[in-house]
Amino acid sequence: MTLEKLSLPTYRRGDITPGIAHIGVGNFHRSHQAMYLNQLMNRGLAQDWGIVGIGLLPGDVRMRDALAEQDYRYTLVEKYSDGATKAQTIGSIVGYLFAPDDPDSALHLLTSPQIRIVSLTITEGGYNIDRATGEFLLDTPAIAADIQHPESPTTAFGYITAALKRRRETGIPPFTVMSCDNLPGNGHIAKHAVTAFARAVDPDLANWIEEAVAFPNSMVDRITPMTTDADRTFVTETYGIVDAWPVMCEPFTQWVLEDRFTIGRPPYENAGVQIVPDVVPYELMKLRLLNATHQAMAYIGMLLGYTYVHEAVADIRIERFLRDYLEEARVTLPPVPGVDLDAYIEELFVRYRNPYIADTLTRLAVDASDRIPKFVLPSVRDNLAAGRDVTWGAAVVATWAEYLRVSDPETIVDAMLDELLRYVFAGDFLGCEAVFGELGHNEQFVATYESALALVASDPSSIFRQG
């Protein structure tokens, strides 16, 4: 059997020293931020910016064990739409700590002068922000316990605050906190969460963090599905590697990063990262075009019996639905420096049509109550304020409501599921203020939504006859 070529690190891993502690090592971090650093290291750069992962949740034990058995290396496979693959061994992660087993070691790492960036991929919901008020929730059990015992943290915010306190007391400059989660203003949200936690522990420390610590905003993008047993078998059979947790991803990748760091950063621009003074235009582009069309295709796709993204987009009716939605959303965007929006949109469809990524519609539908308000409703609000049509934004919400109504609740993953179902079956979905806020009282939006809902409830395919 002839094995495909696997690209190996060109650097000596023994020469790599830690510079970044990353909380929340998962597939996306390994296909994205760790990959960019690996590229730099292959060019002889960023040798002192190795990553040490920190796991806080029980499920992180599996990642620790899988990586530790492989000297923290793993296989990253890019899957192209023509069936070709390109694989590389990533070596930029040089260690991993499961903090609950050894909290002192985790704090020692975070306090070390070597660590100049603490990065985060803790998911959108991991920032512990109240959906309605935007305030950091101080009374959730884990946070409340950390506030009572700040010297023995268990949460990301507890560890970050405790480490910053020690660094301040010992004269070690503070690290940068770099959120890489898919959130609008992720740097601002990370800063709000950390400082709110710190203020509950030590107001003077919170004031210092606000002044001394950088929280850059970023926009991240790369479709990275969950790893399956079939993926593990594929890596072994194709590349001759036994890898407990390889990562599959699409070829496309993008990272736009605000150039605001406390004590330096890797030369990310040399690996293709867009270093900019303002992330907002790029962020809005991704959230309102890519992330919103993920929501737009997910519910109508599942209502029509599709499982995968590429299957849904192959239905010309769904493609037209997405294009109509995109037309409605793109007018709400400010100019995006250096980006041709027509080309960006066409590339979205190229990405969606890739059958080898096998991205599922159910993955896109996870935590819709958190995603719809961030990805879809802002465009709706902007269009309403400008006196424009909201036909397709309302249609997306209607397909979501119908999906909730007809689906087995056991198959739906959403922190607000019980509440959402109460509103759906009461016939007052837009009355859920935690999701829709004032939109539930906007006559234009309510009327447009109700018209769309009547169509989709009678026959999901009838939604395409709107407009």
C-alpha positions as CSV (number, residue, x, y, z in Angstrom):
1,M,0.0,0.0,0.0
2,T,1.3,3.5,-0.9
3,L,0.7,6.0,1.8
4,E,0.0,9.7,1.1
5,K,2.7,12.2,2.1
6,L,2.4,13.8,5.5
7,S,4.1,17.1,6.2
8,L,6.2,17.0,9.4
9,P,7.4,19.9,11.5
10,T,10.7,21.3,10.2
11,Y,11.7,22.6,13.6
12,R,13.1,20.8,16.6
13,R,10.4,20.6,19.1
14,G,12.9,20.6,21.9
15,D,13.7,24.2,20.9
16,I,10.2,25.3,21.4
17,T,9.4,27.0,24.7
18,P,6.0,28.0,26.1
19,G,4.6,31.5,25.5
20,I,0.9,30.9,25.4
21,A,-1.5,29.2,27.8
22,H,-4.7,28.1,26.0
23,I,-7.9,27.4,28.0
24,G,-10.3,25.1,26.1
25,V,-8.2,23.0,23.7
26,G,-10.6,21.5,21.2
27,N,-10.7,20.7,17.5
28,F,-11.2,24.3,16.4
29,H,-8.2,25.6,18.4
30,R,-6.1,22.8,16.9
31,S,-7.2,23.5,13.3
32,H,-6.8,27.3,13.7
33,Q,-4.6,29.1,16.3
34,A,-2.2,26.1,16.8
35,M,-2.0,25.6,13.1
36,Y,-0.9,29.3,12.5
37,L,1.8,29.0,15.2
38,N,3.0,25.7,13.6
39,Q,3.4,27.6,10.3
40,L,5.5,30.3,12.0
41,M,7.7,27.7,13.7
42,N,8.2,25.9,10.4
43,R,9.7,29.2,9.2
44,G,12.0,29.5,12.1
45,L,9.8,32.0,13.9
46,A,7.9,32.1,17.2
47,Q,10.1,29.5,18.8
48,D,9.3,31.0,22.2
49,W,5.5,31.0,21.7
50,G,4.7,27.3,22.2
51,I,1.2,26.5,23.6
52,V,0.4,24.8,26.8
53,G,-3.2,23.7,27.0
54,I,-5.2,24.0,30.2
55,G,-8.3,21.9,30.7
56,L,-10.9,22.8,33.3
57,L,-13.9,20.6,32.5
58,P,-14.3,16.8,33.2
59,G,-14.5,16.2,29.4
60,D,-11.0,17.7,29.0
61,V,-9.4,14.6,30.5
62,R,-9.8,12.8,27.2
63,M,-7.9,15.5,25.3
64,R,-5.1,15.6,27.9
65,D,-4.7,11.8,27.7
66,A,-4.9,11.7,23.9
67,L,-2.3,14.5,23.4
68,A,0.0,13.3,26.2
69,E,0.3,9.8,24.6
70,Q,1.5,11.5,21.4
71,D,3.9,14.0,22.8
72,Y,1.2,16.6,22.2
73,R,1.4,16.2,18.5
74,Y,-1.6,15.5,16.3
75,T,-2.6,15.2,12.6
76,L,-4.4,18.0,10.9
77,V,-6.1,17.0,7.6
78,E,-7.5,19.5,5.2
79,K,-10.3,18.0,3.0
80,Y,-10.8,19.5,-0.5
81,S,-14.1,19.5,-2.4
82,D,-12.5,17.2,-5.2
83,G,-11.7,14.5,-2.6
84,A,-8.0,15.5,-2.2
85,T,-6.5,15.8,1.2
86,K,-3.5,17.5,2.7
87,A,-2.2,16.5,6.1
88,Q,0.4,17.9,8.4
89,T,1.6,17.0,11.9
90,I,1.1,20.0,14.3
91,G,3.7,20.4,17.0
92,S,3.0,23.8,18.4
93,I,1.3,22.4,21.5
94,V,4.1,21.5,23.9
95,G,2.2,20.6,27.1
96,Y,-1.3,20.2,28.6
97,L,-2.4,20.6,32.2
98,F,-5.7,19.3,33.6
99,A,-6.2,22.0,36.2
100,P,-8.6,20.1,38.6
101,D,-5.9,17.5,39.2
102,D,-3.2,20.0,39.9
103,P,-4.5,23.6,40.4
104,D,-1.1,24.8,41.7
105,S,0.7,23.8,38.6
106,A,-1.9,25.6,36.4
107,L,-1.5,28.8,38.5
108,H,2.3,28.5,38.4
109,L,2.1,28.3,34.6
110,L,-0.2,31.3,34.3
111,T,2.1,33.3,36.7
112,S,5.3,32.4,34.8
113,P,6.9,35.3,33.0
114,Q,7.2,33.0,29.9
115,I,3.4,33.1,29.5
116,R,2.6,36.3,27.7
117,I,-0.8,35.4,26.2
118,V,-3.6,33.5,27.7
119,S,-6.0,32.5,24.9
120,L,-9.5,31.2,25.1
121,T,-11.9,29.0,23.2
122,I,-14.5,28.3,25.8
123,T,-17.5,28.6,23.5
124,E,-20.0,31.4,23.3
125,G,-21.8,30.3,26.4
126,G,-18.6,30.0,28.5
127,Y,-18.4,33.7,29.2
128,N,-21.2,33.5,31.7
129,I,-23.0,36.6,30.4
130,D,-26.7,37.2,31.1
131,R,-28.5,37.1,27.7
132,A,-31.0,39.8,28.6
133,T,-28.8,42.3,30.5
134,G,-25.3,41.6,29.1
135,E,-24.0,41.5,32.7
136,F,-21.6,38.9,34.0
137,L,-23.4,36.3,36.2
138,L,-21.9,36.4,39.6
139,D,-24.3,33.9,41.2
140,T,-23.8,30.8,39.1
141,P,-22.5,28.1,41.4
142,A,-18.9,27.7,40.1
143,I,-18.4,31.5,39.8
144,A,-19.9,32.1,43.3
145,A,-17.6,29.4,44.7
146,D,-14.5,31.0,43.1
147,I,-15.5,34.4,44.5
148,Q,-15.7,32.9,48.0
149,H,-12.4,31.1,47.5
150,P,-10.3,33.1,45.0
151,E,-7.1,31.4,46.1
152,S,-8.6,28.0,44.9
153,P,-10.1,28.7,41.5
154,T,-12.0,26.3,39.3
155,T,-13.2,28.5,36.4
156,A,-11.4,30.3,33.6
157,F,-12.1,33.6,35.2
158,G,-11.0,32.5,38.6
159,Y,-7.7,31.2,37.2
160,I,-7.0,34.3,35.1
161,T,-7.8,36.7,38.0
162,A,-5.8,34.7,40.5
163,A,-2.8,34.6,38.1
164,L,-3.0,38.3,37.3
165,K,-3.1,39.0,41.1
166,R,0.0,37.0,41.6
167,R,1.8,38.7,38.7
168,R,0.9,42.1,40.0
169,E,2.1,41.3,43.5
170,T,5.4,39.9,42.2
171,G,6.1,42.6,39.6
172,I,5.6,40.3,36.6
173,P,4.0,42.1,33.7
174,P,0.4,41.0,33.0
175,F,-0.3,38.7,30.1
176,T,-2.7,39.5,27.2
177,V,-6.1,37.7,27.4
178,M,-6.9,36.8,23.8
179,S,-10.4,35.4,23.1
180,C,-10.7,33.3,20.0
181,D,-14.4,32.5,20.4
182,N,-17.1,33.2,17.8
183,L,-18.6,36.2,19.6
184,P,-19.2,39.8,18.4
185,G,-16.6,41.9,20.3
186,N,-15.1,38.8,21.9
187,G,-12.2,40.9,23.4
188,H,-14.7,43.3,25.0
189,I,-16.7,40.4,26.4
190,A,-13.7,38.7,27.8
191,K,-12.6,42.0,29.5
192,H,-16.1,42.5,30.9
193,A,-16.2,39.0,32.3
194,V,-12.7,39.1,33.8
195,T,-13.0,42.5,35.3
196,A,-16.5,41.8,36.7
197,F,-15.2,38.7,38.4
198,A,-12.2,40.5,39.7
199,R,-14.3,43.4,41.0
200,A,-16.3,40.9,43.1
201,V,-13.0,39.6,44.6
202,D,-10.9,42.8,44.8
203,P,-12.0,46.1,43.3
204,D,-8.5,47.5,43.3
205,L,-7.3,44.5,41.3
206,A,-10.2,45.0,38.9
207,N,-9.2,48.6,38.3
208,W,-5.6,47.5,37.6
209,I,-6.7,44.8,35.1
210,E,-8.9,47.4,33.3
211,E,-5.8,49.6,32.9
212,A,-3.0,47.2,32.4
213,V,-4.3,44.1,30.6
214,A,-5.0,44.0,26.8
215,F,-8.0,42.1,25.5
216,P,-7.7,42.2,21.7
217,N,-10.8,41.5,19.6
218,S,-10.5,38.8,16.9
219,M,-12.5,37.2,14.1
220,V,-11.9,33.5,13.5
221,D,-13.2,31.2,10.8
222,R,-12.6,27.6,9.8
223,I,-15.2,24.9,9.6
224,T,-13.9,22.1,11.8
225,P,-16.2,19.1,12.4
226,M,-16.0,16.7,15.3
227,T,-13.6,13.9,15.0
228,T,-15.1,10.4,14.2
229,D,-13.8,6.9,14.4
230,A,-13.9,6.9,10.6
231,D,-11.5,9.9,10.7
232,R,-9.1,8.0,12.9
233,T,-9.2,5.0,10.5
234,F,-8.7,7.3,7.5
235,V,-5.5,8.8,9.1
236,T,-4.1,5.4,9.8
237,E,-4.9,4.0,6.4
238,T,-3.9,7.0,4.4
239,Y,-0.9,8.4,6.3
240,G,0.3,5.4,8.4
241,I,-0.3,7.3,11.6
242,V,-2.1,6.0,14.7
243,D,-3.6,9.2,16.1
244,A,-6.1,9.1,19.0
245,W,-7.6,12.5,18.1
246,P,-6.8,13.8,14.6
247,V,-8.5,17.0,13.3
248,M,-10.4,17.3,10.0
249,C,-11.1,20.7,8.5
250,E,-11.8,22.6,5.4
251,P,-9.0,24.3,3.4
252,F,-10.3,27.8,4.1
253,T,-9.1,29.6,7.2
254,Q,-9.2,33.2,8.3
255,W,-8.1,35.1,11.4
256,V,-8.4,38.8,11.8
257,L,-6.8,40.1,14.9
258,E,-6.7,43.5,16.6
259,D,-3.1,44.5,17.2
260,R,-3.4,45.2,20.9
261,F,-1.1,43.1,23.2
262,T,0.3,43.7,26.6
263,I,3.8,42.3,26.3
264,G,4.3,41.2,22.7
265,R,2.9,38.6,20.4
266,P,4.0,36.1,17.7
267,P,4.5,37.6,14.2
268,Y,1.2,36.2,13.2
269,E,1.1,38.3,10.0
270,N,3.9,36.1,8.6
271,A,1.4,33.2,8.7
272,G,-1.4,35.0,6.9
273,V,-3.2,36.5,9.9
274,Q,-4.8,39.8,9.2
275,I,-3.5,42.2,11.8
276,V,-5.8,45.3,11.9
277,P,-6.6,48.2,14.1
278,D,-10.3,47.5,14.1
279,V,-11.9,44.0,13.8
280,V,-15.5,45.2,13.7
281,P,-16.1,45.3,9.9
282,Y,-14.6,41.8,9.4
283,E,-16.5,40.5,12.4
284,L,-19.8,41.8,11.2
285,M,-19.1,40.4,7.7
286,K,-18.6,36.9,9.1
287,L,-21.4,37.0,11.7
288,R,-24.0,38.4,9.4
289,L,-23.1,36.5,6.2
290,L,-21.4,33.1,7.1
291,N,-22.8,32.5,10.6
292,A,-26.2,33.8,9.7
293,T,-26.5,31.6,6.6
294,H,-25.6,28.6,8.7
295,Q,-28.7,29.4,10.8
296,A,-30.7,30.1,7.6
297,M,-29.9,26.7,6.1
298,A,-30.0,24.6,9.3
299,Y,-33.7,24.6,10.0
300,I,-35.2,24.6,6.6
301,G,-32.6,22.0,5.6
302,M,-33.7,19.7,8.5
303,L,-37.4,20.3,7.8
304,L,-36.8,19.1,4.3
305,G,-35.0,16.0,5.5
306,Y,-31.4,16.9,4.9
307,T,-28.6,15.9,7.2
308,Y,-25.5,17.6,5.9
309,V,-24.7,21.2,4.8
310,H,-23.5,20.1,1.3
311,E,-26.8,18.2,0.8
312,A,-28.9,21.2,1.8
313,V,-27.0,23.7,-0.4
314,A,-27.3,21.3,-3.4
315,D,-31.0,21.9,-3.3
316,I,-31.4,24.9,-5.6
317,R,-34.3,26.2,-3.6
318,I,-32.3,26.4,-0.5
319,E,-29.4,28.1,-2.3
320,R,-31.8,30.7,-3.6
321,F,-33.2,31.1,-0.1
322,L,-29.7,31.7,1.2
323,R,-28.9,34.2,-1.6
324,D,-32.1,36.1,-0.9
325,Y,-31.2,36.2,2.8
326,L,-27.7,37.4,2.0
327,E,-29.0,40.2,-0.1
328,E,-31.1,41.4,2.8
329,A,-28.2,41.1,5.3
330,R,-25.3,42.5,3.3
331,V,-26.9,46.0,3.1
332,T,-26.4,46.3,6.8
333,L,-22.7,45.9,6.6
334,P,-20.2,48.8,6.7
335,P,-17.3,48.7,4.1
336,V,-14.9,45.9,4.9
337,P,-11.3,47.0,4.1
338,G,-9.6,44.9,1.4
339,V,-12.6,42.5,1.0
340,D,-14.7,42.0,-2.1
341,L,-18.1,41.0,-0.6
342,D,-19.3,39.4,-3.9
343,A,-16.2,37.2,-3.9
344,Y,-16.6,36.5,-0.2
345,I,-20.2,35.3,-0.7
346,E,-19.3,33.1,-3.6
347,E,-16.5,31.5,-1.6
348,L,-19.1,30.7,1.1
349,F,-21.0,28.6,-1.3
350,V,-17.8,26.8,-2.5
351,R,-17.1,26.0,1.2
352,Y,-20.7,24.8,1.8
353,R,-20.7,22.5,-1.2
354,N,-17.6,20.6,0.0
355,P,-19.0,17.1,0.6
356,Y,-15.9,15.8,2.4
357,I,-16.3,18.1,5.4
358,A,-19.6,16.4,6.1
359,D,-20.7,19.3,8.4
360,T,-24.0,18.5,9.9
361,L,-27.1,20.7,10.1
362,T,-27.6,19.6,13.7
363,R,-24.2,21.0,14.7
364,L,-25.2,24.4,13.2
365,A,-28.5,24.3,15.2
366,V,-26.8,23.8,18.6
367,D,-27.7,26.7,21.1
368,A,-29.7,28.5,18.5
369,S,-31.1,30.7,21.3
370,D,-27.6,32.1,21.6
371,R,-26.7,32.2,17.9
372,I,-29.9,33.6,16.3
373,P,-29.7,36.8,18.5
374,K,-26.1,37.3,17.5
375,F,-26.1,36.3,13.9
376,V,-29.6,37.0,12.4
377,L,-31.4,39.5,14.6
378,P,-28.9,42.4,14.4
379,S,-29.5,42.6,10.6
380,V,-33.2,42.5,11.2
381,R,-33.0,45.4,13.6
382,D,-30.8,47.4,11.3
383,N,-33.1,46.9,8.3
384,L,-36.2,47.8,10.4
385,A,-34.5,51.0,11.6
386,A,-33.7,51.9,8.0
387,G,-37.3,51.2,6.8
388,R,-36.2,48.2,4.7
389,D,-37.7,44.8,4.2
390,V,-37.1,41.9,6.6
391,T,-38.8,39.1,4.7
392,W,-35.9,36.7,4.8
393,G,-34.7,37.4,8.3
394,A,-38.2,36.7,9.5
395,A,-38.3,33.6,7.4
396,V,-35.2,32.2,9.2
397,V,-36.9,32.8,12.6
398,A,-40.1,31.1,11.3
399,T,-38.1,28.0,10.1
400,W,-36.5,27.8,13.6
401,A,-39.8,28.0,15.3
402,E,-41.3,25.2,13.1
403,Y,-38.2,23.1,13.6
404,L,-38.7,23.4,17.4
405,R,-42.4,22.5,17.1
406,V,-42.0,19.4,15.0
407,S,-38.7,17.9,16.3
408,D,-38.0,15.4,19.0
409,P,-36.8,17.6,22.0
410,E,-34.2,14.9,22.7
411,T,-32.4,15.8,19.5
412,I,-32.3,19.5,20.2
413,V,-29.3,21.0,22.1
414,D,-30.1,24.4,23.6
415,A,-29.8,25.8,27.1
416,M,-33.1,27.5,26.8
417,L,-35.0,24.6,25.2
418,D,-37.8,24.3,27.8
419,E,-38.5,28.0,27.7
420,L,-38.4,28.1,23.9
421,L,-40.9,25.2,23.6
422,R,-43.3,26.9,26.0
423,Y,-43.4,29.9,23.8
424,V,-43.6,27.9,20.6
425,F,-46.6,25.8,21.7
426,A,-48.3,28.8,23.2
427,G,-48.2,30.4,19.7
428,D,-46.2,33.3,21.0
429,F,-42.6,32.5,20.0
430,L,-41.6,36.2,19.5
431,G,-42.8,36.8,23.1
432,C,-39.6,35.2,24.4
433,E,-38.0,38.5,25.3
434,A,-34.7,36.8,26.3
435,V,-34.2,36.0,22.6
436,F,-36.2,38.6,20.7
437,G,-36.4,41.6,23.1
438,E,-38.3,44.5,21.6
439,L,-38.7,42.7,18.2
440,G,-41.7,40.8,19.6
441,H,-43.5,44.2,19.7
442,N,-42.4,45.5,16.3
443,E,-45.5,45.4,14.1
444,Q,-43.6,45.0,10.8
445,F,-41.5,42.2,12.1
446,V,-44.3,40.4,13.8
447,A,-46.5,40.5,10.7
448,T,-43.7,39.3,8.4
449,Y,-42.8,36.5,10.8
450,E,-46.4,35.4,11.1
451,S,-46.9,35.3,7.4
452,A,-43.7,33.2,7.0
453,L,-44.7,30.9,9.8
454,A,-48.1,30.2,8.2
455,L,-46.3,29.2,5.0
456,V,-43.7,26.9,6.6
457,A,-46.1,25.3,9.0
458,S,-48.4,24.3,6.1
459,D,-45.5,23.0,3.9
460,P,-41.8,23.8,4.6
461,S,-41.1,24.1,0.9
462,S,-43.7,26.9,0.6
463,I,-41.3,29.3,2.4
464,F,-39.4,29.6,-0.9
465,R,-42.4,31.3,-2.5
466,Q,-41.9,34.4,-0.3
467,G,-40.7,37.7,-1.7
